[in-house]
């Protein structure tokens, strides 16, 4: 048992040593202490490394936050405390966008609790049992629902999780696999959907009003998102898994242990479900939620003040829209259940604190993740990476798509944010290439794909955290089991962007990328079968 702290300590020393050596290299921007140097990436690297090694998310994130505070304050005790707690934790919670997301989470948690209490989830599970007959069907149904809900990644994660948990549990699909399917149909779907909060975010980084048009042109080159969908389908159809996921799936399939012993977030529907519950008690709130969230988003973008639908979506505030949509849905659902008499008022009100409690782990992790991002931003990590890209972009135009993809992956992985990565890299790409240059479109798409890939892999990403919450799966388990799959797609995407640098034509490169993805999985499958033989 003593070996684990020793290994963790050795790893941390090695990480710090590497950063010390890198700091000796000339910085591309004027340095201010530890700011805008390679040291600005140390806090998230430490947090991620500790989370993967110790399996403790809260303490790992806090150590990363503390490291950022120390570097920012140049190891001054008072300055560190002020920066960590006042500028970091309090500042993150005081941010209106973050607080709107927390309200959305609480409302959605209460809504999920209501649907379970009313018997809607159990009724849907009974309906699905009659129509979905296999593990393959359960996984494909999860993918189909995730693809359908493309408005926002938060909304996607928690809605797909609450709807599909009874179905996947019945067919012995592990919670780790469910979390992967949820996560892989959240950000990867939103980043190729023109009507989504992500499209609005990307469009906002283009100054001349052509942001949405650029986003649409970049969709066929978003290899990571498209290949992730291809991979999910092939994994389900081929009935194959590899890496840590294979053990979880084997446990679920053979023993029925869908948690592989880690039932820390289990909150399945009550076995003694409300006998009055019907499928409509699940479908009605979800349909209302979708409609309300869309209306809330276009309202926040000024649709009811004269803006067109596209304009309203491009300038919408996803936090405001989702907050309004979820709270309105919660109120409508309460009235609906009272009219149907499936629940009495006291039971309905009891679901509000219950739903809040169910979301506490996700809220705590999100708060720490936002604070860690604040530490990284205050140290100028984005400016440091952006300067590195800008300095090397001029002479590597043909290889730039692959380079931008790799840097986007690393930056989003370290900071846990896709949108911040967009804001750093897209303006740089547009400085190197005009909008009319096909290679510029490929580079912008590579930036979006890399940001989503890093966000998909990162344990401090809010989308990754939401996928764990939606599946009610142990967070570190989700990260460990998902990582090999995400890295496989990332490797194929990197090769595809190398090809696209020479042939910036989606009609040629996209089919090649899909063939490479299929071939890679077939090789992995054949290798696994050979080992088992």
C-alpha positions as a Python dict, from the first residue, in 0.01 Angstrom:
ca = {
    (1, 'X'): (0, 0, 0),
    (2, 'X'): (296, 233, 53),
    (3, 'X'): (409, 207, -307),
    (4, 'X'): (126, 423, -437),
    (5, 'X'): (226, 748, -256),
    (6, 'X'): (589, 686, -357),
    (7, 'X'): (494, 644, -722),
    (8, 'X'): (271, 953, -711),
    (9, 'X'): (548, 1156, -552),
    (10, 'X'): (801, 1039, -809),
    (11, 'X'): (563, 1126, -1092),
    (12, 'X'): (507, 1477, -953),
    (13, 'X'): (880, 1534, -917),
    (14, 'X'): (930, 1419, -1276),
    (15, 'X'): (658, 1655, -1399),
    (16, 'X'): (807, 1952, -1219),
    (17, 'X'): (1156, 1861, -1349),
    (18, 'X'): (1032, 1852, -1709),
    (19, 'X'): (868, 2193, -1670),
    (20, 'X'): (1188, 2329, -1513),
    (21, 'X'): (1388, 2215, -1815),
    (22, 'X'): (1131, 2356, -2060),
    (23, 'X'): (1134, 2689, -1877),
    (24, 'X'): (1501, 2729, -1973),
    (25, 'X'): (1395, 2757, -2338),
    (26, 'X'): (1334, 3112, -2467),
    (27, 'X'): (972, 3218, -2415),
    (28, 'X'): (785, 3344, -2725),
    (29, 'X'): (625, 3624, -2522),
    (30, 'X'): (758, 3862, -2257),
    (31, 'X'): (752, 3680, -1926),
    (32, 'X'): (617, 3818, -1599),
    (33, 'X'): (734, 3581, -1329),
    (34, 'X'): (564, 3249, -1403),
    (35, 'X'): (302, 3411, -1626),
    (36, 'X'): (290, 3332, -1998),
    (37, 'X'): (562, 3070, -1962),
    (38, 'X'): (557, 2691, -1978),
    (39, 'X'): (492, 2697, -1602),
    (40, 'X'): (141, 2829, -1673),
    (41, 'X'): (48, 2477, -1789),
    (42, 'X'): (171, 2312, -1470),
    (43, 'X'): (-149, 2344, -1257),
    (44, 'X'): (-379, 2151, -1494),
    (45, 'X'): (-107, 1895, -1571),
    (46, 'X'): (-62, 1825, -1198),
    (47, 'X'): (-440, 1804, -1142),
    (48, 'X'): (-489, 1563, -1431),
    (49, 'X'): (-188, 1347, -1340),
    (50, 'X'): (-297, 1323, -976),
    (51, 'X'): (-657, 1240, -1073),
    (52, 'X'): (-543, 956, -1298),
    (53, 'X'): (-292, 822, -1044),
    (54, 'X'): (-487, 855, -718),
    (55, 'X'): (-846, 820, -854),
    (56, 'X'): (-938, 1114, -626),
    (57, 'X'): (-1089, 1397, -829),
    (58, 'X'): (-1164, 1658, -561),
    (59, 'X'): (-823, 1656, -393),
    (60, 'X'): (-642, 1643, -729),
    (61, 'X'): (-827, 1945, -861),
    (62, 'X'): (-763, 2138, -542),
    (63, 'X'): (-389, 2063, -555),
    (64, 'X'): (-386, 2193, -913),
    (65, 'X'): (-573, 2505, -804),
    (66, 'X'): (-330, 2560, -515),
    (67, 'X'): (-34, 2520, -751),
    (68, 'X'): (-182, 2786, -980),
    (69, 'X'): (-232, 3021, -687),
    (70, 'X'): (125, 2973, -568),
    (71, 'X'): (270, 3041, -913),
    (72, 'X'): (48, 3347, -967),
    (73, 'X'): (142, 3498, -629),
    (74, 'X'): (510, 3400, -660),
    (75, 'X'): (470, 3179, -352),
    (76, 'X'): (338, 3461, -135),
    (77, 'X'): (107, 3308, 129),
    (78, 'X'): (-147, 3590, 148),
    (79, 'X'): (-153, 3639, -228),
    (80, 'X'): (-207, 3268, -283),
    (81, 'X'): (-506, 3251, -48),
    (82, 'X'): (-666, 3562, -198),
    (83, 'X'): (-616, 3442, -555),
    (84, 'X'): (-738, 3085, -490),
    (85, 'X'): (-1046, 3166, -285),
    (86, 'X'): (-1149, 3520, -379),
    (87, 'X'): (-1042, 3539, -744),
    (88, 'X'): (-1078, 3166, -809),
    (89, 'X'): (-1358, 2987, -625),
    (90, 'X'): (-1573, 3290, -539),
    (91, 'X'): (-1503, 3452, -876),
    (92, 'X'): (-1604, 3137, -1065),
    (93, 'X'): (-1927, 3102, -868),
    (94, 'X'): (-2002, 3473, -908),
    (95, 'X'): (-1977, 3445, -1285),
    (96, 'X'): (-2328, 3472, -1428),
    (97, 'X'): (-2261, 3216, -1702),
    (98, 'X'): (-2136, 2955, -1455),
    (99, 'X'): (-2418, 3023, -1213),
    (100, 'X'): (-2671, 2984, -1492),
    (101, 'X'): (-2526, 2642, -1567),
    (102, 'X'): (-2552, 2544, -1200),
    (103, 'X'): (-2918, 2649, -1190),
    (104, 'X'): (-2973, 2440, -1503),
    (105, 'X'): (-2810, 2140, -1334),
    (106, 'X'): (-3020, 2173, -1020),
    (107, 'X'): (-3342, 2211, -1222),
    (108, 'X'): (-3250, 1912, -1437),
    (109, 'X'): (-3162, 1706, -1130),
    (110, 'X'): (-3504, 1783, -981),
    (111, 'X'): (-3668, 1700, -1314),
    (112, 'X'): (-3494, 1362, -1336),
    (113, 'X'): (-3595, 1285, -976),
    (114, 'X'): (-3956, 1377, -1062),
    (115, 'X'): (-3959, 1150, -1368),
    (116, 'X'): (-3828, 861, -1160),
    (117, 'X'): (-4073, 927, -877),
    (118, 'X'): (-4367, 951, -1117),
    (119, 'X'): (-4274, 616, -1267),
    (120, 'X'): (-4193, 757, -1611),
    (121, 'X'): (-3842, 611, -1624),
    (122, 'X'): (-3966, 268, -1513),
    (123, 'X'): (-4249, 279, -1768),
    (124, 'X'): (-4005, 368, -2043),
    (125, 'X'): (-3781, 83, -1929),
    (126, 'X'): (-4073, -159, -1962),
    (127, 'X'): (-4156, -21, -2305),
    (128, 'X'): (-3795, -44, -2417),
    (129, 'X'): (-3771, -401, -2289),
    (130, 'X'): (-4041, -498, -2535),
    (131, 'X'): (-3881, -316, -2828),
    (132, 'X'): (-3506, -323, -2758),
    (133, 'X'): (-3403, -686, -2741),
    (134, 'X'): (-3022, -682, -2715),
    (135, 'X'): (-2716, -503, -2579),
    (136, 'X'): (-2639, -387, -2932),
    (137, 'X'): (-2987, -237, -2961),
    (138, 'X'): (-2953, -60, -2626),
    (139, 'X'): (-2621, 97, -2729),
    (140, 'X'): (-2748, 199, -3075),
    (141, 'X'): (-3060, 352, -2917),
    (142, 'X'): (-2837, 555, -2683),
    (143, 'X'): (-2632, 679, -2978),
    (144, 'X'): (-2947, 764, -3174),
    (145, 'X'): (-3093, 967, -2885),
    (146, 'X'): (-2760, 1145, -2831),
    (147, 'X'): (-2741, 1241, -3198),
    (148, 'X'): (-3097, 1371, -3182),
    (149, 'X'): (-3029, 1605, -2888),
    (150, 'X'): (-2773, 1836, -3050),
    (151, 'X'): (-2875, 2169, -2897),
    (152, 'X'): (-2624, 2173, -2610),
    (153, 'X'): (-2374, 1930, -2459),
    (154, 'X'): (-2489, 1977, -2096),
    (155, 'X'): (-2849, 1919, -2195),
    (156, 'X'): (-2745, 1619, -2404),
    (157, 'X'): (-2545, 1451, -2126),
    (158, 'X'): (-2806, 1464, -1853),
    (159, 'X'): (-3110, 1399, -2073),
    (160, 'X'): (-2963, 1098, -2254),
    (161, 'X'): (-2839, 961, -1922),
    (162, 'X'): (-3173, 988, -1745),
    (163, 'X'): (-3364, 834, -2036),
    (164, 'X'): (-3128, 549, -2128),
    (165, 'X'): (-3005, 430, -1786),
    (166, 'X'): (-3302, 194, -1730),
    (167, 'X'): (-3259, 48, -2080),
    (168, 'X'): (-2883, -8, -2066),
    (169, 'X'): (-2906, -142, -1710),
    (170, 'X'): (-3161, -401, -1818),
    (171, 'X'): (-2936, -521, -2100),
    (172, 'X'): (-2626, -526, -1878),
    (173, 'X'): (-2438, -242, -2045),
    (174, 'X'): (-2182, -111, -1798),
    (175, 'X'): (-2218, 242, -1664),
    (176, 'X'): (-1867, 312, -1798),
    (177, 'X'): (-1983, 225, -2150),
    (178, 'X'): (-2299, 432, -2106),
    (179, 'X'): (-2089, 730, -1992),
    (180, 'X'): (-1870, 693, -2301),
    (181, 'X'): (-2169, 681, -2535),
    (182, 'X'): (-2316, 989, -2365),
    (183, 'X'): (-1990, 1183, -2377),
    (184, 'X'): (-1921, 1085, -2737),
    (185, 'X'): (-2264, 1209, -2849),
    (186, 'X'): (-2241, 1538, -2660),
    (187, 'X'): (-1962, 1774, -2774),
    (188, 'X'): (-1882, 1577, -3095),
    (189, 'X'): (-2245, 1614, -3206),
    (190, 'X'): (-2280, 1978, -3100),
    (191, 'X'): (-1965, 2076, -3292),
    (192, 'X'): (-2111, 1955, -3623),
    (193, 'X'): (-2466, 2085, -3566),
    (194, 'X'): (-2523, 2434, -3716),
    (195, 'X'): (-2812, 2494, -3471),
    (196, 'X'): (-2637, 2453, -3138),
    (197, 'X'): (-2479, 2657, -2862),
    (198, 'X'): (-2137, 2545, -2990),
    (199, 'X'): (-2202, 2680, -3340),
    (200, 'X'): (-2296, 3010, -3181),
    (201, 'X'): (-1973, 3011, -2979),
    (202, 'X'): (-1752, 2940, -3281),
    (203, 'X'): (-1934, 3198, -3494),
    (204, 'X'): (-1873, 3463, -3230),
    (205, 'X'): (-1495, 3439, -3283),
    (206, 'X'): (-1521, 3554, -3648),
    (207, 'X'): (-1544, 3932, -3671),
    (208, 'X'): (-1689, 3993, -4017),
    (209, 'X'): (-2024, 3822, -3963),
    (210, 'X'): (-1934, 3511, -4164),
    (211, 'X'): (-1888, 3293, -3857),
    (212, 'X'): (-2185, 3064, -3913),
    (213, 'X'): (-2099, 3019, -4282),
    (214, 'X'): (-1741, 2929, -4185),
    (215, 'X'): (-1872, 2682, -3927),
    (216, 'X'): (-2091, 2509, -4187),
    (217, 'X'): (-1805, 2488, -4439),
    (218, 'X'): (-1581, 2335, -4172),
    (219, 'X'): (-1823, 2052, -4077),
    (220, 'X'): (-1703, 1796, -4340),
    (221, 'X'): (-1344, 1847, -4221),
    (222, 'X'): (-1428, 1788, -3854),
    (223, 'X'): (-1277, 1441, -3862),
    (224, 'X'): (-1269, 1381, -3486),
    (225, 'X'): (-1643, 1442, -3442),
    (226, 'X'): (-1746, 1240, -3747),
    (227, 'X'): (-1509, 952, -3674),
    (228, 'X'): (-1625, 938, -3312),
    (229, 'X'): (-1978, 867, -3435),
    (230, 'X'): (-1843, 603, -3676),
    (231, 'X'): (-1647, 441, -3394),
    (232, 'X'): (-1945, 422, -3157),
    (233, 'X'): (-2153, 249, -3422),
    (234, 'X'): (-1876, 3, -3508),
    (235, 'X'): (-1804, -82, -3143),
    (236, 'X'): (-2170, -166, -3090),
    (237, 'X'): (-2213, -360, -3415),
    (238, 'X'): (-1883, -551, -3385),
    (239, 'X'): (-1957, -621, -3016),
    (240, 'X'): (-1600, -529, -2931),
    (241, 'X'): (-1430, -339, -2653),
    (242, 'X'): (-1068, -293, -2556),
    (243, 'X'): (-861, -131, -2287),
    (244, 'X'): (-1010, -86, -1937),
    (245, 'X'): (-1360, -74, -2090),
    (246, 'X'): (-1337, -442, -2185),
    (247, 'X'): (-1316, -542, -1817),
    (248, 'X'): (-1616, -330, -1721),
    (249, 'X'): (-1822, -466, -2008),
    (250, 'X'): (-1722, -823, -1924),
    (251, 'X'): (-1827, -775, -1560),
    (252, 'X'): (-2160, -627, -1667),
    (253, 'X'): (-2228, -893, -1929),
    (254, 'X'): (-2128, -1198, -1725),
    (255, 'X'): (-2213, -1101, -1366),
    (256, 'X'): (-2459, -813, -1403),
    (257, 'X'): (-2224, -579, -1212),
    (258, 'X'): (-2269, -266, -1421),
    (259, 'X'): (-2051, -61, -1184),
    (260, 'X'): (-1758, -305, -1152),
    (261, 'X'): (-1773, -251, -778),
    (262, 'X'): (-1775, 131, -797),
    (263, 'X'): (-2136, 212, -713),
    (264, 'X'): (-2054, 547, -555),
    (265, 'X'): (-2289, 744, -781),
    (266, 'X'): (-2562, 486, -822),
    (267, 'X'): (-2909, 630, -813),
    (268, 'X'): (-3121, 408, -1031),
    (269, 'X'): (-3495, 426, -1048),
    (270, 'X'): (-3682, 285, -754),
    (271, 'X'): (-3770, -80, -803),
    (272, 'X'): (-4107, -8, -639),
    (273, 'X'): (-4187, 244, -908),
    (274, 'X'): (-4512, 435, -920),
    (275, 'X'): (-4767, 197, -1080),
    (276, 'X'): (-4951, 495, -1226),
    (277, 'X'): (-4647, 595, -1430),
    (278, 'X'): (-4662, 579, -1809),
    (279, 'X'): (-4417, 648, -2088),
    (280, 'X'): (-4579, 989, -2138),
    (281, 'X'): (-4455, 1084, -1789),
    (282, 'X'): (-4100, 1060, -1927),
    (283, 'X'): (-4152, 1180, -2283),
    (284, 'X'): (-4363, 1485, -2203),
    (285, 'X'): (-4104, 1655, -1976),
    (286, 'X'): (-3824, 1578, -2224),
    (287, 'X'): (-4015, 1718, -2522),
    (288, 'X'): (-4108, 2027, -2321),
    (289, 'X'): (-3745, 2061, -2213),
    (290, 'X'): (-3620, 2053, -2572),
    (291, 'X'): (-3877, 2309, -2687),
    (292, 'X'): (-3824, 2533, -2382),
    (293, 'X'): (-3444, 2528, -2414),
    (294, 'X'): (-3459, 2618, -2784),
    (295, 'X'): (-3700, 2904, -2708),
    (296, 'X'): (-3482, 3014, -2415),
    (297, 'X'): (-3170, 3023, -2632),
    (298, 'X'): (-3325, 3222, -2916),
    (299, 'X'): (-3483, 3453, -2656),
    (300, 'X'): (-3138, 3522, -2511),
    (301, 'X'): (-3018, 3597, -2865),
    (302, 'X'): (-3286, 3859, -2927),
    (303, 'X'): (-3526, 3659, -3146),
    (304, 'X'): (-3830, 3825, -2989),
    (305, 'X'): (-3668, 4166, -3033),
    (306, 'X'): (-3641, 4144, -3411),
    (307, 'X'): (-3341, 3917, -3477),
    (308, 'X'): (-3376, 3631, -3724),
    (309, 'X'): (-3365, 3271, -3600),
    (310, 'X'): (-3008, 3221, -3726),
    (311, 'X'): (-2893, 3555, -3582),
    (312, 'X'): (-3058, 3477, -3248),
    (313, 'X'): (-2884, 3142, -3227),
    (314, 'X'): (-2548, 3286, -3330),
    (315, 'X'): (-2560, 3546, -3051),
    (316, 'X'): (-2748, 3341, -2789),
    (317, 'X'): (-2630, 3289, -2433),
    (318, 'X'): (-2652, 2914, -2375),
    (319, 'X'): (-2637, 2956, -1998),
    (320, 'X'): (-2938, 3188, -1991),
    (321, 'X'): (-3132, 2982, -2245),
    (322, 'X'): (-3080, 2651, -2068),
    (323, 'X'): (-3151, 2801, -1727),
    (324, 'X'): (-3481, 2950, -1844),
    (325, 'X'): (-3575, 2640, -2040),
    (326, 'X'): (-3510, 2400, -1754),
    (327, 'X'): (-3691, 2606, -1489),
    (328, 'X'): (-3995, 2657, -1712),
    (329, 'X'): (-3996, 2283, -1788),
    (330, 'X'): (-3980, 2203, -1417),
    (331, 'X'): (-4284, 2420, -1347),
    (332, 'X'): (-4482, 2277, -1639),
    (333, 'X'): (-4394, 1922, -1532),
    (334, 'X'): (-4516, 1987, -1178),
    (335, 'X'): (-4853, 2103, -1314),
    (336, 'X'): (-4866, 1808, -1557),
    (337, 'X'): (-4807, 1550, -1281),
    (338, 'X'): (-5065, 1715, -1057),
    (339, 'X'): (-5323, 1705, -1334),
    (340, 'X'): (-5240, 1338, -1403),
    (341, 'X'): (-5247, 1267, -1027),
    (342, 'X'): (-4940, 1047, -1042),
    (343, 'X'): (-4781, 1240, -754),
    (344, 'X'): (-4910, 1446, -464),
    (345, 'X'): (-4771, 1796, -410),
    (346, 'X'): (-4560, 1699, -107),
    (347, 'X'): (-4384, 1425, -305),
    (348, 'X'): (-4319, 1667, -588),
    (349, 'X'): (-4160, 1922, -356),
    (350, 'X'): (-3947, 1650, -195),
    (351, 'X'): (-3790, 1586, -537),
    (352, 'X'): (-3637, 1936, -548),
    (353, 'X'): (-3380, 1884, -268),
    (354, 'X'): (-3334, 1522, -378),
    (355, 'X'): (-3246, 1636, -727),
    (356, 'X'): (-3012, 1897, -585),
    (357, 'X'): (-2833, 1635, -375),
    (358, 'X'): (-2794, 1409, -679),
    (359, 'X'): (-2611, 1691, -857),
    (360, 'X'): (-2381, 1790, -569),
    (361, 'X'): (-2082, 1576, -687),
    (362, 'X'): (-2105, 1722, -1038),
    (363, 'X'): (-2147, 2077, -903),
    (364, 'X'): (-1844, 2040, -675),
    (365, 'X'): (-1625, 1904, -955),
    (366, 'X'): (-1746, 2177, -1191),
    (367, 'X'): (-1670, 2447, -936),
    (368, 'X'): (-1316, 2317, -891),
    (369, 'X'): (-1271, 2275, -1268),
    (370, 'X'): (-1383, 2634, -1331),
    (371, 'X'): (-1149, 2756, -1058),
    (372, 'X'): (-859, 2563, -1209),
    (373, 'X'): (-937, 2723, -1545),
    (374, 'X'): (-932, 3064, -1374),
    (375, 'X'): (-586, 2983, -1234),
    (376, 'X'): (-463, 2880, -1578),
    (377, 'X'): (-610, 3190, -1742),
    (378, 'X'): (-454, 3419, -1484),
    (379, 'X'): (-114, 3266, -1560),
    (380, 'X'): (-157, 3336, -1933),
    (381, 'X'): (-147, 2976, -2055),
    (382, 'X'): (-362, 3060, -2357),
    (383, 'X'): (-141, 3349, -2464),
    (384, 'X'): (169, 3131, -2424),
    (385, 'X'): (33, 2852, -2644),
    (386, 'X'): (-113, 3100, -2892),
    (387, 'X'): (225, 3270, -2933),
    (388, 'X'): (391, 2933, -2993),
    (389, 'X'): (144, 2854, -3272),
    (390, 'X'): (167, 3200, -3425),
    (391, 'X'): (548, 3189, -3428),
    (392, 'X'): (564, 2856, -3612),
    (393, 'X'): (261, 2885, -3842),
    (394, 'X'): (416, 3080, -4127),
    (395, 'X'): (657, 2814, -4251),
    (396, 'X'): (444, 2504, -4192),
    (397, 'X'): (128, 2582, -4387),
    (398, 'X'): (83, 2236, -4535),
    (399, 'X'): (128, 2068, -4197),
    (400, 'X'): (-63, 2334, -4007),
    (401, 'X'): (-398, 2146, -3991),
    (402, 'X'): (-234, 1852, -3813),
    (403, 'X'): (-30, 2085, -3591),
    (404, 'X'): (-335, 2292, -3496),
    (405, 'X'): (-529, 1972, -3420),
    (406, 'X'): (-252, 1845, -3190),
    (407, 'X'): (-214, 2179, -3011),
    (408, 'X'): (-592, 2213, -2976),
    (409, 'X'): (-602, 1866, -2818),
    (410, 'X'): (-328, 1953, -2570),
    (411, 'X'): (-466, 2294, -2478),
    (412, 'X'): (-824, 2172, -2429),
    (413, 'X'): (-701, 1870, -2234),
    (414, 'X'): (-496, 2088, -2000),
    (415, 'X'): (-755, 2360, -1950),
    (416, 'X'): (-1071, 2147, -1974),
    (417, 'X'): (-1241, 2393, -2208),
    (418, 'X'): (-1321, 2372, -2579),
    (419, 'X'): (-1461, 2720, -2611),
    (420, 'X'): (-1150, 2881, -2466),
    (421, 'X'): (-940, 2685, -2713),
    (422, 'X'): (-1156, 2814, -3000),
    (423, 'X'): (-1100, 3169, -2884),
    (424, 'X'): (-723, 3126, -2884),
    (425, 'X'): (-661, 2928, -3202),
    (426, 'X'): (-932, 3032, -3450),
    (427, 'X'): (-815, 3399, -3471),
    (428, 'X'): (-459, 3274, -3528),
    (429, 'X'): (-573, 3045, -3812),
    (430, 'X'): (-768, 3329, -3971),
    (431, 'X'): (-460, 3554, -3954),
    (432, 'X'): (-256, 3295, -4146),
    (433, 'X'): (-525, 3209, -4403),
    (434, 'X'): (-806, 3418, -4555),
    (435, 'X'): (-1161, 3285, -4536),
    (436, 'X'): (-1153, 3208, -4908),
    (437, 'X'): (-855, 2971, -4874),
    (438, 'X'): (-967, 2604, -4848),
    (439, 'X'): (-671, 2529, -4623),
    (440, 'X'): (-792, 2798, -4384),
    (441, 'X'): (-1127, 2618, -4351),
    (442, 'X'): (-942, 2292, -4283),
    (443, 'X'): (-734, 2462, -4012),
    (444, 'X'): (-1039, 2613, -3842),
    (445, 'X'): (-1204, 2272, -3848),
    (446, 'X'): (-885, 2115, -3709),
    (447, 'X'): (-896, 2368, -3426),
    (448, 'X'): (-1257, 2274, -3345),
    (449, 'X'): (-1183, 1902, -3371),
    (450, 'X'): (-875, 1928, -3152),
    (451, 'X'): (-1061, 2131, -2892),
    (452, 'X'): (-1341, 1872, -2879),
    (453, 'X'): (-1088, 1587, -2862),
    (454, 'X'): (-901, 1742, -2571),
    (455, 'X'): (-1228, 1828, -2400),
    (456, 'X'): (-1346, 1469, -2454),
    (457, 'X'): (-1031, 1327, -2293),
    (458, 'X'): (-986, 1572, -2007),
    (459, 'X'): (-1100, 1472, -1657),
    (460, 'X'): (-1148, 1840, -1569),
    (461, 'X'): (-1376, 1912, -1867),
    (462, 'X'): (-1729, 2013, -1772),
    (463, 'X'): (-1871, 1794, -2050),
    (464, 'X'): (-1678, 1491, -1924),
    (465, 'X'): (-1805, 1563, -1574),
    (466, 'X'): (-2163, 1595, -1701),
    (467, 'X'): (-2134, 1263, -1886),
    (468, 'X'): (-2029, 1094, -1561),
    (469, 'X'): (-2322, 1258, -1383),
    (470, 'X'): (-2565, 1163, -1660),
    (471, 'X'): (-2459, 797, -1649),
    (472, 'X'): (-2417, 808, -1270),
    (473, 'X'): (-2075, 654, -1321),
    (474, 'X'): (-1761, 704, -1113),
    (475, 'X'): (-1585, 999, -1279),
    (476, 'X'): (-1230, 865, -1286),
    (477, 'X'): (-1361, 530, -1414),
    (478, 'X'): (-1529, 715, -1700),
    (479, 'X'): (-1208, 899, -1787),
    (480, 'X'): (-990, 586, -1773),
    (481, 'X'): (-1224, 374, -1984),
    (482, 'X'): (-1294, 645, -2240),
    (483, 'X'): (-935, 757, -2298),
    (484, 'X'): (-818, 466, -2520),
    (485, 'X'): (-1122, 510, -2747),
    (486, 'X'): (-1075, 887, -2775),
    (487, 'X'): (-702, 849, -2844),
    (488, 'X'): (-771, 594, -3118),
    (489, 'X'): (-999, 839, -3298),
    (490, 'X'): (-748, 1120, -3233),
    (491, 'X'): (-470, 921, -3400),
    (492, 'X'): (-677, 854, -3712),
    (493, 'X'): (-788, 1219, -3717),
    (494, 'X'): (-427, 1340, -3697),
    (495, 'X'): (-334, 1130, -4001),
    (496, 'X'): (-642, 1258, -4182),
    (497, 'X'): (-539, 1619, -4119),
    (498, 'X'): (-193, 1543, -4255),
    (499, 'X'): (-361, 1425, -4575),
    (500, 'X'): (-598, 1724, -4578),
    (501, 'X'): (-300, 1959, -4564),
    (502, 'X'): (-199, 1835, -4909),
    (503, 'X'): (-551, 1766, -5043),
    (504, 'X'): (-796, 2014, -4882),
    (505, 'X'): (-1100, 1849, -5039),
    (506, 'X'): (-1360, 1695, -4805),
    (507, 'X'): (-1502, 1469, -5077),
    (508, 'X'): (-1164, 1298, -5100),
    (509, 'X'): (-1027, 1312, -4745),
    (510, 'X'): (-1343, 1230, -4547),
    (511, 'X'): (-1399, 888, -4714),
    (512, 'X'): (-1029, 812, -4663),
    (513, 'X'): (-1061, 905, -4295),
    (514, 'X'): (-1365, 677, -4250),
    (515, 'X'): (-1185, 388, -4422),
    (516, 'X'): (-883, 442, -4195),
    (517, 'X'): (-1111, 437, -3889),
    (518, 'X'): (-1278, 113, -3993),
    (519, 'X'): (-942, -47, -4077),
    (520, 'X'): (-795, 58, -3741),
    (521, 'X'): (-1081, -100, -3548),
    (522, 'X'): (-1062, -417, -3756),
    (523, 'X'): (-690, -445, -3678),
    (524, 'X'): (-759, -393, -3305),
    (525, 'X'): (-1035, -652, -3318),
    (526, 'X'): (-818, -905, -3497),
    (527, 'X'): (-533, -847, -3251),
    (528, 'X'): (-766, -903, -2954),
    (529, 'X'): (-907, -1221, -3106),
    (530, 'X'): (-556, -1349, -3172),
    (531, 'X'): (-460, -1290, -2807),
    (532, 'X'): (-771, -1471, -2684),
    (533, 'X'): (-709, -1770, -2913),
}
